[in-house]
Amino acid sequence: MIWIRWLATLPFLAILIGTAFVNRVEPLLFGMPFVLAWIVLWVVIGSAIMLAIYLLDPINAAPDRTQEGAER
């Protein structure tokens, strides 16, 4: 499942490289220039990707209840 962590590179690359391709003022999205809307969009998408990584990573899985009682 380590491949799921590679999803974290998408927002980084989209903001770093993608801004060179969307660097224009028009059209305005929600009153923001397109490049600023692009960055805001990828920050939100990045948060969703981090949530997905957290939920799908087996390290963050709930511990087994049988082991929890044995440790006490």
C-alpha positions in Angstrom: 0.0 0.0 0.0 3.0 2.3 -0.2 1.9 3.4 -3.6 -1.0 5.3 -2.1 1.6 7.7 -0.6 2.7 8.7 -4.1 -0.6 10.6 -4.4 0.9 13.3 -2.2 3.1 14.4 -5.1 0.1 15.4 -7.2 -0.7 18.7 -5.4 2.9 19.5 -5.2 3.5 19.0 -8.9 0.2 20.7 -9.9 1.1 23.9 -8.0 4.7 23.9 -8.9 4.5 23.0 -12.6 0.8 23.5 -13.4 1.0 27.3 -12.6 3.3 27.7 -15.6 0.6 26.4 -17.9 -2.4 28.3 -16.4 -0.7 31.6 -15.8 -3.4 34.0 -17.0 -5.8 36.4 -15.5 -8.8 35.7 -17.6 -11.2 33.9 -16.9 -12.1 35.0 -13.5 -13.3 32.2 -11.2 -15.2 33.3 -8.1 -13.7 36.8 -8.5 -10.1 35.4 -8.6 -7.7 35.3 -11.4 -7.4 31.9 -13.0 -4.0 31.2 -11.6 -5.0 32.0 -8.1 -8.1 29.9 -8.4 -5.9 27.0 -9.6 -3.7 27.3 -6.5 -6.7 27.4 -4.2 -8.3 24.4 -5.9 -5.1 22.3 -5.5 -4.8 23.2 -1.8 -8.3 21.9 -1.3 -7.7 18.8 -3.4 -4.4 18.3 -1.6 -6.3 18.2 1.7 -8.7 15.6 0.3 -5.8 13.5 -0.9 -4.1 13.7 2.5 -7.4 12.5 4.1 -7.6 9.6 1.6 -4.0 8.6 2.3 -4.7 8.7 6.1 -7.8 6.6 5.8 -6.3 4.0 3.4 -2.9 3.6 5.1 -2.9 0.4 7.1 -0.6 1.9 9.7 -3.6 4.1 10.8 -6.0 1.1 11.1 -7.8 0.6 14.4 -6.0 -1.9 16.6 -7.5 -5.3 17.1 -9.7 -5.5 20.2 -8.3 -8.8 21.3 -4.8 -7.4 21.5 -6.0 -4.3 23.3 -7.4 -6.3 26.2 -4.2 -8.5 26.4 -2.0 -5.4 26.9 -3.7 -4.2 30.0 
